[in-house]
Amino acid sequence: MGFLDNLKRKGMPAVDQLKTRVGQFKSKDFAEASMATCALIAAADGQIDPSERSKTAAFIASNDVLSAFDAATLRDSFDRYCTKLTTDYDFGKIEALQAIGKLRSKPEQARAVVQVGVLVGGADGDFDAHEVRAVREVCQAVGLDPTEFGV
């Protein structure tokens, strides 16, 4: 069973349900944490291939779940985190995790951020060991148990 199948089995909500939840959390912190999560997952192997960055940005801009936010703002945020991660991975990772950690006291938003990251990161249908590790780090940053997400 694949990682994404495992998430569905563990209770990751359907896309429509996730879209509704994300719409409820329309805040700058939520949008920043979501894009930081997507960038961390994209850079999970220590680099971001330009085509992967472009595909992920296009998916973010066109995805219904994130339609509550301005697509240009999301793309700018995603690009900013990607640039930081590719310029200095360790420092970029710290900054991304700090943005994600702002949701630590908001567990429902934190869960939705993890789910958005998994949805966007899994858009290619493949979650490798590096990406699973990134999801675990995001869960740790917001104080969630990674087993809740099947990792």
N, C-alpha and C positions, 0 to 999 in steps of 0.2 A: 504494500500500500504506500502510495506517495505521500509526501509531506502535506500537500494541499488537500488530498483526500482525508488525511488524518485530521486536519484542522476542521474540515466540514463535519466529520464524525464527532469531534470533540465539542461542537456547538458553535462554530463560527457562523454568525448569522448570514442569511441570504443577502445578496447585494441590495435588494430593496430595503430590507430592514436596516442594514448598515448605512445606507443613504439617509434614511430617516434619522438615525442616531447622530450621524455626522452633522446634519442640518441643525440639530438641537445644540450642538457645541460650536456654533459659529463664533469663534474668537481668534484673535491673533495668536495666542499661545498654542491653541489646538492646530491651527494651520502651520505654524512654524515647527511644532513637534512632528506633525505628519510628514512634512517635507524633509526634516532632519532624519526621520526614520527611513524614508524612501532612499535618501542619499546614502545612509549607512549600509543599507541592504545592497544597493548598487555597488558600493565600494567594499563589500565584505571580503573580497579576495585581495584587498590592498591597492586596487586600481579601478578606474572606471574607463572602460573602453568608450571612445567617442560615439560609436553607434549605439551602445547600450544606454549611454546618457541621453542621446537623442530619442531613442525609442521610449525610454522611461518618461521623459519630459512630455512626449506626445501622448502617451497613455494617461498621464496625470491631467493634461489639459482637456482630454476628451472623455474622461471617466465620469459617469453619472454620480458616483458616490461623492465626488469632490465638487459637484456642480454648485454647491452652496457658496463656494468661494470664487473670487475672481481668478480666472485661469492665468492671466499675466502675472499676478502677484504670486501665485503658487509656483509658477515656472521660475520667477526671479529668486524665490526662496530656495527652491531645489537646486538651481544653478549655483547659488552662493555657497550652499553646503557642499556641493560636488567640487567646486573650485577649492574650497578649504581642505577637503579630504585629499584631493590630488596634489595640492601644493605641499602640505605637511600633514600626512595621514594622522599621526598621533594627536597633534594639536586640533585638527579638524574634528576628530572623533570626540575629543573632550568637549569642544564647543557644541557639537550635535547632541551629545548626551546631556549636556546642561539644559539645552532647549527642551529636550524630551522630559527631563527630570522636573520641569516646572509643573507637570501634570501629576506628580506623585500624590498630591493631596486630593486628586480628582479621579478616583479609580474607574469610573465609567468612561471618562474621556480617555484615560490611559489605555483601557481595553480597545476602544475604538481606534486609537492611534496605531496600536499593534496590528489590528485587523486591516487598517488601511495600508500599512506598510507591507503586510503579507500579500494583500490583494495586488498592489502595484508591483511589488518585488516578484511576485509569482506570475506576473502577466505572461511570461514566456513559458510557463508550465513546468519550470525546473527550479527547484530549491536545492542548492548544493549544501555541503557541510559548512562552508563559510557563511552562507546566508542564514542557516539555522543558528549559528553562533551569534550572528548579528541580532537576530530576533531575541535570543536569550539575553543579550546585553541591554536591549531596549526594555525588556521586561524587568530586568534588574534595576534600571534607571528609574522606573516608575513604581517599583515595589510590587510587581505582579509575579505570580508563580508561572514560570514558563511551561509547566506541564498543562496548565489551563489551555494552552495553545498547541499542545501536542509536541513540544520541543523540550 
